[in-house]
Amino acid sequence: MHAFEAAQLAPKYITAVVDRQPTQITAVEPVDEGGWIVEAEVVEDRRIPSTADILALYEIELDAGGELLAYRRTRRYMRGQRWSPERDAEQTVNGDTNGPGPQ
């Protein structure tokens, strides 16, 4: 499977699991076993105005055949929020801590 195929499959899996359509694929990365890690951005909470929307990044892990192995939310943030990896270690959006533990 190629990166393009992984990027096409991942949104279908994340939609099935979290019941929300990704707005975009933000990364596709191969893993040693021949599979892929795909990162997708999802609108988790639509608000008015849309600049107040809560977005999330999900990592979707696919095996070499395109089957879903795992997924996890790696980050949750408000649309337009500036991001730096150092600050991301401890963020809170409406009481939902985005720390290093499970999401």
C-alpha positions in Angstrom: 0.0 0.0 0.0 1.2 3.5 -0.8 0.9 6.7 1.2 -1.9 7.9 -1.1 -4.0 4.8 -0.4 -3.4 5.1 3.4 -4.6 8.7 3.2 -7.8 7.6 1.5 -8.5 4.8 3.9 -7.8 6.6 7.2 -10.8 9.0 7.0 -13.2 6.1 6.6 -11.9 4.4 9.7 -11.9 7.6 11.9 -15.4 8.4 10.7 -16.6 5.0 11.7 -14.9 5.1 15.1 -15.6 8.7 16.3 -18.7 9.4 14.1 -17.2 12.6 12.7 -15.7 13.3 9.3 -12.1 14.5 9.1 -11.7 18.0 7.6 -8.2 17.2 6.3 -5.4 14.8 6.4 -2.4 16.6 8.0 0.3 13.9 7.8 1.1 10.4 6.4 4.1 8.6 7.7 5.4 5.0 7.1 6.2 2.7 10.0 8.8 0.0 10.1 6.4 -2.9 9.7 5.2 -1.7 6.3 2.1 0.1 7.7 1.2 3.8 8.0 0.4 6.4 10.6 -2.1 8.9 9.3 -3.0 12.1 11.1 -6.4 13.6 10.6 -8.0 16.8 11.8 -11.6 16.6 13.0 -14.1 19.2 14.1 -15.3 17.9 17.5 -17.6 20.7 18.5 -19.0 23.3 16.0 -19.7 26.7 17.4 -20.8 30.1 16.4 -18.7 31.8 15.3 -16.7 29.0 13.6 -13.5 30.5 15.0 -14.6 29.1 18.3 -14.8 25.5 17.0 -13.0 22.8 18.9 -10.8 20.7 16.7 -8.8 17.5 17.3 -6.0 15.7 15.7 -6.3 11.9 15.5 -3.5 9.4 14.7 -4.7 6.4 12.8 -2.4 3.4 12.5 -2.9 1.1 9.6 -1.1 -2.2 8.8 0.6 -3.0 5.5 -2.8 -4.3 4.1 -4.7 -1.1 5.1 -6.5 -2.6 8.2 -7.0 -0.4 11.2 -4.6 -1.3 14.1 -5.1 1.6 16.4 -6.2 5.2 16.7 -5.9 7.9 19.3 -6.6 11.6 19.8 -3.3 13.4 20.1 -4.4 17.0 20.5 -7.5 19.0 21.1 -7.6 22.8 20.5 -9.6 25.8 19.4 -9.6 26.8 15.7 -6.9 29.4 15.1 -5.0 28.6 18.3 -1.3 28.9 18.0 0.5 25.7 18.7 4.0 24.8 19.9 5.1 21.3 21.0 6.5 22.6 24.3 3.2 24.2 25.2 1.1 21.3 24.0 2.2 19.1 27.0 -0.4 20.8 29.3 -3.3 22.4 27.5 -6.9 22.6 28.6 -9.9 23.3 26.3 -13.1 23.7 28.3 -11.9 21.5 31.1 -10.6 18.7 28.8 -6.9 18.4 29.6 -4.7 17.5 26.7 -1.8 16.1 28.6 0.6 13.2 28.0 -1.9 10.6 29.3 -4.5 8.7 27.4 -7.2 10.8 25.6 
